[in-house]
């Protein structure tokens, strides 16, 4: 009996997901179909359709899982200790200096190799 109830719930979820996707596709198609109307009306229409589709998505089991994930991710972001502005600037400057230094080293290696190949091949350098 429980298997049948779970099966019907998954069928209903599938129908909801297909309907939500169909709403999104219809909203996008409607946006372009009604191109002769003012942009503000078309944007309001597509936002309304998008809102309905998203709310329908969140009523499914997959939507509940996604909502739980988003809630947990928001809590984890609050736990992060973000660097101060000074730390960010210092790290950025360090990266710039290291990139410049590596570029300089590679340029010097290229010049030395170019000079060595010129000597080995007898070309005037």
Secondary structure in CASP SS format (residue, H / E / C, confidence):
PFRMAT SS
TARGET T0000
AUTHOR 0000-0000-0000
METHOD secondary structure of the structure
MODEL  1
X C 1.00
X H 1.00
X H 1.00
X H 1.00
X H 1.00
X H 1.00
X H 1.00
X H 1.00
X H 1.00
X H 1.00
X H 1.00
X H 1.00
X H 1.00
X H 1.00
X H 1.00
X H 1.00
X H 1.00
X H 1.00
X H 1.00
X H 1.00
X H 1.00
X H 1.00
X H 1.00
X H 1.00
X H 1.00
X H 1.00
X H 1.00
X H 1.00
X H 1.00
X H 1.00
X H 1.00
X H 1.00
X H 1.00
X C 1.00
X C 1.00
X C 1.00
X C 1.00
X C 1.00
X H 1.00
X H 1.00
X H 1.00
X H 1.00
X H 1.00
X H 1.00
X H 1.00
X H 1.00
X H 1.00
X H 1.00
X H 1.00
X H 1.00
X H 1.00
X H 1.00
X H 1.00
X H 1.00
X H 1.00
X H 1.00
X H 1.00
X C 1.00
X C 1.00
X C 1.00
X H 1.00
X H 1.00
X H 1.00
X H 1.00
X H 1.00
X H 1.00
X H 1.00
X H 1.00
X H 1.00
X H 1.00
X H 1.00
X H 1.00
X H 1.00
X H 1.00
X H 1.00
X H 1.00
X H 1.00
X H 1.00
X H 1.00
X C 1.00
X C 1.00
X C 1.00
X C 1.00
X C 1.00
X H 1.00
X H 1.00
X H 1.00
X H 1.00
X H 1.00
X H 1.00
X H 1.00
X H 1.00
X H 1.00
X H 1.00
X H 1.00
X H 1.00
X H 1.00
X H 1.00
X H 1.00
X H 1.00
X H 1.00
X H 1.00
X H 1.00
X H 1.00
X H 1.00
X H 1.00
X H 1.00
X H 1.00
X H 1.00
X H 1.00
X H 1.00
X H 1.00
X H 1.00
X H 1.00
X H 1.00
X H 1.00
X H 1.00
X H 1.00
X H 1.00
X H 1.00
X H 1.00
X C 1.00
X C 1.00
X C 1.00
X C 1.00
END
